[in-house]
Amino acid sequence: MDEDMVDLAGFDSTAALHRGREIDVSDVFCEPLAMTSAYTFTSAQDAWERFSGQKEGNVYSRFTNPTVTALERRVAAMESAEDAVAFASGMGAFAGLCHAFLQQGNNIVCSRDVFGTTVNAFRNYMGRFGIESRFVDLTDLSQWDAAIDGNTRLVVMESPSNPTLKIGDIQAISRFAHAKGALLVVDNTMLTPVFQQPHTFGADLVIHSAGKYMDGQGRVLAGIVTGSTVMTRELRGVLRTLGISCSPFNAWLILKGLETLEVRMLRVQDSAIELSNWVSRQGCVRSVHYTGLTDHPQFALASRQQQGHGGLICFEVKGGQEAAWRWIDALLLVARCTNIGDTRSMVTHPATTTHCRLSEIERQMAGISDGMIRMSVGLESLKDLKKDLRQAFDVIERQYPSNSENHTHAESCQ
Ligand SMILES: *Cc1c(COP(=O)(O)O)cnc(C)c1O
């Protein structure tokens, strides 16, 4: 093509690509968002040194990116860990863990009432690669001891469990794991490092679904794993090769979320303590699960292991699924939404949503009844939350009158 013809267009194509690329972000106060897939090298030698790992530096955003690195460093510091690796989602982080630490013939020992998809990932997906999963009762130490053997590589627990709010003894379970050379993984999504630091009780790896309380605004998905640099090197190798990477944009939003994590956690906890006590006094409520209730069967362990109790409460209404659905459908302010850790309060019916893929027997073993309702308490005023819950209780109270002293109806709930 004739070069003169390009000039005739009067448009500087090169300027549109290259002008203004030198941006100095050294004095910006809010962390800059590095939306980039690639990085420039000062020389061919520099590229070789970074690619081969002789020199620190970014190569490609599948495995490192400045904004994602900022998130990793911040979460590592908050969990008192040497390092962290971010992933595309919480389940992406679990997939990363499995690929980093397991091989054919190994087994996973996991508490029965972890996040439902975690059970599915281990049993139905890792199972295909010759990895056996053994599920045990979170609270029964003898079951952990019996299940962990010389082929166990990962011991996985979530405490408190969701939605039943049972507690596992991290220190005791870490001793069983370490005695057989296995790594203890603790899912700390629900309490966050504000209320629980599992590494200080012997956890080797701590995992978060970072789109929950860490972002705290229900906007993004991300996962993060903290641990020693020996372990994060393995995880980063998986990231580099299998590419379950965290978006810089998501990392940037979560960095902002982390700045308010402590005040949000304290606020939802205050409301959750008040609401769980109040809900337990309602006539149509059979039981309430919250580790902050002094009559929680493991309140002593909770007080030893946790600095707080978080914002998730769970209660069982009399009248089974029908009453639970009716109560949920009556809500006017609280959202019907299957998530946790948003600024806004939301409820879900675990038996027919998060845990619907479990068999009835498995649900029973995990303690998930048909009348159970899980609530992620948000930042609304307590007055408005109680008002909404009150009118929903009134709706089922009319349908299933209770004989509680708060109510005048003679007939008991089913
Ligand atoms: C949501 C959640 C996960 C899965 O995380 P995603 O980011 O949704 O993939 C894992 N563990 C717990 C406790 C969760 O709440």
The ligand as an SDF file (V2000), in Angstrom:
LIG
                    3D

 15 15  0  0  0  0  0  0  0  0999 V2000
  -19.7510  -19.4730   48.7390 C   0  0  0  0  0  0  0  0  0  0  0  0
  -18.8690  -20.3760   49.4870 C   0  0  0  0  0  0  0  0  0  0  0  0
  -17.8960  -21.1520   48.8380 C   0  0  0  0  0  0  0  0  0  0  0  0
  -17.7420  -21.1580   47.3330 C   0  0  0  0  0  0  0  0  0  0  0  0
  -17.2760  -19.9370   46.8980 O   0  0  0  0  0  0  0  0  0  0  0  0
  -17.6140  -19.3050   45.4340 P   0  0  0  0  0  0  0  0  0  0  0  0
  -16.8530  -18.0280   45.4670 O   0  0  0  0  0  0  0  0  0  0  0  0
  -19.0960  -19.1430   45.3750 O   0  0  0  0  0  0  0  0  0  0  0  0
  -17.1140  -20.2680   44.4330 O   0  0  0  0  0  0  0  0  0  0  0  0
  -17.0670  -21.9340   49.6120 C   0  0  0  0  0  0  0  0  0  0  0  0
  -17.1930  -21.9780   50.9490 N   0  0  0  0  0  0  0  0  0  0  0  0
  -18.1260  -21.2570   51.6060 C   0  0  0  0  0  0  0  0  0  0  0  0
  -18.2060  -21.3440   53.0810 C   0  0  0  0  0  0  0  0  0  0  0  0
  -18.9920  -20.4380   50.9010 C   0  0  0  0  0  0  0  0  0  0  0  0
  -19.9190  -19.7390   51.5560 O   0  0  0  0  0  0  0  0  0  0  0  0
  1  2  1  0
  2  3  1  0
  2 14  2  0
  3  4  1  0
  3 10  2  0
  4  5  1  0
  5  6  1  0
  6  7  2  0
  6  8  1  0
  6  9  1  0
 10 11  1  0
 11 12  2  0
 12 13  1  0
 12 14  1  0
 14 15  1  0
M  END
$$$$
